[in-house]
Amino acid sequence: MKIGNFRIGTFISIVLGILVFFFLGYAIGKTPVLSDKISSEQIQREFAMSLRQAGILKPLPQELKSVTGNVLKIDKNLVVIQPKEDQTLNPLGSTFPKEMKFVITGETVFSLAHEKNQEEFIKEYEAYRQELERKDKNGESTENMIVPEPFVYENIKLDNLKIGDQVRIISDQNLLNSQGSYVAKSVSIINEVGKLLGK
């Protein structure tokens, strides 16, 4: 028997999965032995994977090389952040671990985002829209067109980074598959971006 596009068996499995998910989540918080063997993040990731396999959640991208978060710790060669989960990417909020360590090298670029002059940004965006419409009308590809950002970036150094700063870190590694620490290609302080977006 089917309910919409789902079979009864699939529906029951999902309901049971949800019950198990919340029961284990409670048990982890109350049982030290269990918490040593499995983390709540691991349960969330496995549960989300089951929902994706059932077609309920959209699949994650094959790779992800950037993440935003708040700075927790700063060393000479290491920055530790608490990542912010993208709820549109993952409604369960379990894409990343609670802390992520990024190795700083001599090639890591640091920048600070400032809000761009509003008139300047409007002119850039209008020019972008006009070019987009022109290419679309002529049947030309718009794949490589870049949407203007309402921010400009100032080059800074690691010393300008502070605990609590909201940052966006880009790595050459796939953050979905890599384990332990990651190498930071660039680190951008985006406090003003967060304020503008209300985050």
C-alpha positions as CSV (number, residue, x, y, z in Angstrom):
1,M,0.0,0.0,0.0
2,K,1.2,3.5,-0.8
3,I,0.7,6.9,0.8
4,G,1.3,9.4,-1.9
5,N,4.7,8.4,-3.3
6,F,5.8,6.5,-0.2
7,R,5.1,2.9,0.7
8,I,3.7,2.1,4.2
9,G,6.9,0.2,5.0
10,T,9.0,3.2,4.2
11,F,6.7,5.5,6.3
12,I,6.9,3.1,9.3
13,S,10.7,2.9,9.0
14,I,11.0,6.7,9.0
15,V,8.8,7.0,12.1
16,L,10.8,4.3,13.9
17,G,14.0,6.1,12.8
18,I,12.8,9.4,14.3
19,L,11.9,7.6,17.6
20,V,15.3,5.9,17.8
21,F,17.0,9.2,16.9
22,F,15.5,11.0,19.8
23,F,15.9,8.1,22.2
24,L,19.6,7.8,21.5
25,G,20.0,11.6,21.7
26,Y,18.5,11.5,25.2
27,A,20.6,8.4,26.2
28,I,23.8,10.1,25.0
29,G,23.2,13.0,27.3
30,K,22.4,10.7,30.3
31,T,24.8,7.7,29.8
32,P,28.5,8.3,30.0
33,V,29.4,4.8,28.6
34,L,27.3,5.4,25.5
35,S,28.6,8.9,25.0
36,D,32.2,7.5,24.9
37,K,31.3,5.2,22.0
38,I,29.1,7.4,19.9
39,S,28.4,11.1,19.6
40,S,25.2,12.9,19.0
41,E,26.7,14.4,15.8
42,Q,27.4,11.0,14.5
43,I,23.8,9.9,15.2
44,Q,22.5,13.0,13.4
45,R,24.7,12.4,10.4
46,E,23.6,8.8,10.1
47,F,20.0,9.7,10.5
48,A,20.2,12.5,7.9
49,M,21.9,10.0,5.6
50,S,18.9,7.6,6.0
51,L,16.5,10.4,5.2
52,R,18.5,11.3,2.1
53,Q,18.5,7.7,0.9
54,A,14.7,7.7,1.4
55,G,14.4,10.8,-0.8
56,I,13.1,12.9,2.1
57,L,16.1,15.2,2.3
58,K,18.0,16.6,-0.6
59,P,21.4,15.1,-1.0
60,L,24.5,17.0,0.2
61,P,26.8,18.3,-2.5
62,Q,29.7,16.0,-3.4
63,E,32.2,18.5,-2.0
64,L,32.2,21.6,0.1
65,K,35.3,23.7,0.4
66,S,34.1,26.7,2.5
67,V,32.5,27.1,5.9
68,T,31.5,30.0,8.1
69,G,31.7,30.1,11.9
70,N,32.9,31.9,15.0
71,V,36.5,31.9,16.1
72,L,37.1,29.9,19.3
73,K,40.9,29.7,19.4
74,I,43.9,31.3,17.6
75,D,47.4,30.0,17.6
76,K,50.4,30.8,15.4
77,N,49.7,28.1,13.0
78,L,46.1,27.1,13.8
79,V,42.6,28.6,13.9
80,V,39.7,26.8,15.6
81,I,36.1,27.7,14.7
82,Q,32.6,26.7,15.7
83,P,31.0,26.2,12.3
84,K,27.5,27.7,11.6
85,E,25.2,25.2,10.0
86,D,23.4,26.1,6.8
87,Q,19.8,25.0,7.5
88,T,19.0,25.1,3.8
89,L,21.8,22.7,3.2
90,N,21.1,20.5,6.1
91,P,17.9,21.0,8.2
92,L,19.2,18.7,10.9
93,G,22.2,20.9,11.4
94,S,24.7,18.0,11.5
95,T,27.0,18.6,8.5
96,F,30.0,19.6,10.5
97,P,31.5,18.7,13.9
98,K,31.2,21.2,16.8
99,E,34.7,22.4,16.3
100,M,36.9,22.6,13.1
101,K,40.7,23.1,13.1
102,F,42.3,25.0,10.3
103,V,46.1,25.0,9.7
104,I,47.5,28.4,8.8
105,T,50.4,28.4,6.3
106,G,52.5,31.1,4.7
107,E,50.1,31.0,1.8
108,T,46.9,31.6,3.8
109,V,45.3,34.9,2.8
110,F,43.5,37.0,5.4
111,S,40.9,39.7,4.6
112,L,38.3,41.8,6.2
113,A,34.9,42.5,4.6
114,H,33.5,46.0,4.6
115,E,30.0,47.0,3.4
116,K,30.3,48.6,0.0
117,N,29.0,52.1,-0.7
118,Q,25.3,51.6,-1.5
119,E,25.2,53.8,-4.7
120,E,28.3,52.0,-6.0
121,F,26.8,48.6,-5.4
122,I,23.5,49.6,-7.0
123,K,25.3,50.7,-10.2
124,E,27.3,47.5,-10.3
125,Y,24.2,45.3,-9.8
126,E,22.2,47.2,-12.5
127,A,25.1,46.8,-14.9
128,Y,25.1,43.1,-14.1
129,R,21.4,42.7,-14.6
130,Q,21.6,44.5,-18.0
131,E,24.4,42.3,-19.2
132,L,22.5,39.2,-17.9
133,E,19.4,40.2,-19.9
134,R,21.5,41.0,-23.0
135,K,23.2,37.6,-23.0
136,D,20.0,35.8,-22.2
137,K,18.2,37.6,-25.1
138,N,21.1,36.7,-27.5
139,G,21.2,33.1,-26.4
140,E,24.7,33.5,-24.9
141,S,26.0,31.6,-21.9
142,T,25.7,33.3,-18.5
143,E,27.4,30.5,-16.6
144,N,30.6,32.5,-15.8
145,M,28.8,35.7,-14.8
146,I,29.5,36.7,-11.2
147,V,26.9,38.4,-9.1
148,P,28.3,41.6,-7.5
149,E,28.8,41.5,-3.8
150,P,27.7,44.3,-1.5
151,F,31.2,44.1,0.2
152,V,34.8,45.0,-0.5
153,Y,37.7,43.1,1.1
154,E,40.7,44.6,2.8
155,N,43.9,42.6,3.2
156,I,44.8,42.0,6.8
157,K,47.1,39.7,8.9
158,L,46.5,36.8,11.3
159,D,47.1,39.3,14.2
160,N,43.9,41.1,13.2
161,L,41.8,38.0,14.0
162,K,40.1,38.0,17.4
163,I,38.2,35.4,19.4
164,G,34.5,35.6,18.6
165,D,35.0,37.0,15.1
166,Q,32.7,35.6,12.4
167,V,34.8,34.2,9.6
168,R,34.5,32.4,6.3
169,I,37.2,30.0,5.6
170,I,38.0,28.4,2.2
171,S,40.1,25.3,1.9
172,D,41.4,23.3,-1.0
173,Q,40.2,20.2,0.8
174,N,36.7,18.7,0.7
175,L,35.4,19.6,4.2
176,L,32.8,16.8,3.9
177,N,35.3,14.0,3.6
178,S,38.5,15.3,5.4
179,Q,39.1,14.3,9.0
180,G,40.9,16.2,11.8
181,S,42.4,19.5,10.7
182,Y,42.2,21.3,7.3
183,V,44.5,23.7,5.5
184,A,43.1,27.2,5.3
185,K,43.5,28.7,1.8
186,S,41.8,32.0,2.9
187,V,40.2,33.4,6.1
188,S,37.8,36.3,5.8
189,I,36.4,38.2,8.8
190,I,32.7,38.8,7.9
191,N,31.3,40.5,11.0
192,E,29.7,43.2,8.9
193,V,28.2,40.6,6.6
194,G,26.6,38.8,9.5
195,K,25.1,42.0,10.8
196,L,23.7,42.9,7.4
197,L,22.1,39.5,7.1
198,G,21.0,39.4,10.7
199,K,23.2,36.4,11.6
